[in-house]
Amino acid sequence: MSDSKLSRLSLTYIVNSRGYEIIMFSICILYTLTTIPRFELNELFKNLIIIGSLPALFTKLLKREDNNTIFWVFLLSFAVQIASWMNSLRVIPDLATSYPQIKFLAALFLFVFIAFWVNGHKNRVRLLYASLVLSFIFTACYHNFMHNSFALGLSGQRVDFAMDNAQFTSMLSVVVAALTTYIITQLPKSRYKPVAYFIGGSVILFALFASIISQSRQVWLAVVVVALLSPLVCYRSFNYKRTLAIYALLAVLGSSLFHISFIHQRVTAESGVIEKVAEGDWDNIPMTSVGIRVNSWVEASKWIVKSPLLGTDKGSVKQVIQTSKKFQARPWTLGFGHLHNFYLETLVAYGLFGLLFVVLFYRTIIVNIIQHQPYPQQVFLFLFLIFWAIINSFESYNTKMLGLYAQNIVLAGLFTYPLPKLKNNVKPRE
């Protein structure tokens, strides 16, 4: 056996050793636990996940096992970003950076490295998801202990539990509710299952409470859409009576929530702005919460036409706002540097090729999960991606730490990318 083959075999044994696998999965759990409360260790754990996964990725590629499409899509992300940077040197030479920023699209792929160490184990999926749930609950309860935030939320004040801002709190609360639902539906039969249902139900109610008091309309809209789609996709066969009963229950629940004063006020507060948008009165949209988004999208459209195919690199997203007279004329919008829409930010930064890359990215994930996961996991993915697509239309979650964190953890539990296999029980020479 040649030295190169022997070294590859030894590396495969190390990666497949139970000790190494447990250490790496434990680091994944530590990353999941520490990201929401910001213990300042999450970046260390993330880097350890990436570095520790490189041997597994290296041996997997050398052995040409399974389908490595996601790896080639990962490499393509660098090509897209470098191409847009090179184009920025031509289109906006005075504003272009001196080197390409390649981490933004690459950051979407952390789930692949975590999926290595989940390695298809159902218990690990549940533990990974439970870690995110516990991290959220701990952070929210600690913030309540320090600032009495639950009472403030009940009084109608918008709270965020110090999770960046209230939009991220709302997003995470829905993710927590979804992951908890997934966990309790995937638990094996046990005499303790009623206890698990009680605990899980309590967590879901708490998460929904958090989503209400954090008052993010984009998240509420996404939840409504997902709730309306759920009866149609959660069951393999269509049952008219069951579907009608679920919709009736949703209508009663929605009507009851809408009559809560601060929810009603939050939903209807900017109806005048929406009317102006519907009428096409683009020049007179006020700088409210909705208005800022629409105005930033209008400014982005002007920038996109400069370079629709390749874009002008990630830094140009901030330039859209900083070169806008409308945004620079108001002190409260001077510091803005994003467009509140992931898809428009992608078009500005990476052009049509960048947007096609995003489509390819999600298509690769969907194909993998359809091929390797049963129907319940496919439904969970479908509903999550619908929710994710909607909220990313109003905030760039895919470029923000907590947004990337949530998506990467959810996908890591569903995506199948196993560790490289040992063949014929061959052991490396001593």
Buried (B, 14 or more C-beta within 10 A) or exposed (E): EEEEEEEBBBBBBBBBEEEBBEEBBEBBBBBBBBBBBBEEBBEBBBEBBBEBBEBBBBBBEBBEBBBBEBBEBBEBBBEBBBBBBEBBBEBBEEBBEEEBBBEBBEBBBBBBBBBBBBBBEEEBBBBBBBBBBBBBBEBBBBBBEEEEBBEBBEEBEBBBBBBBBBBBBBBBBBBBBBBBBBBBEBBEEEEEEEEEEEBBEEBBEBBBBBBBBBBBBBBBBBBEBBBEBBBEBBBEEEEEEEBEEBBEEBEEEBEEBEEEEBBEEBBEEBEEBBEBBEEEEEEEBEBBEBBBBBBBBBBBBEBBEEBEEBBBBBBBBBBBBEBBEBBEEEEEBEEBEBBBBBBBBBBBBBBBBBBEBBEBBBEBBBEBBEEBBEEEBBBBBBBBBBBBBBBBBBBBBBBBBBBBBBBBBBBBBBBBBBBBEBEEEEEBEE
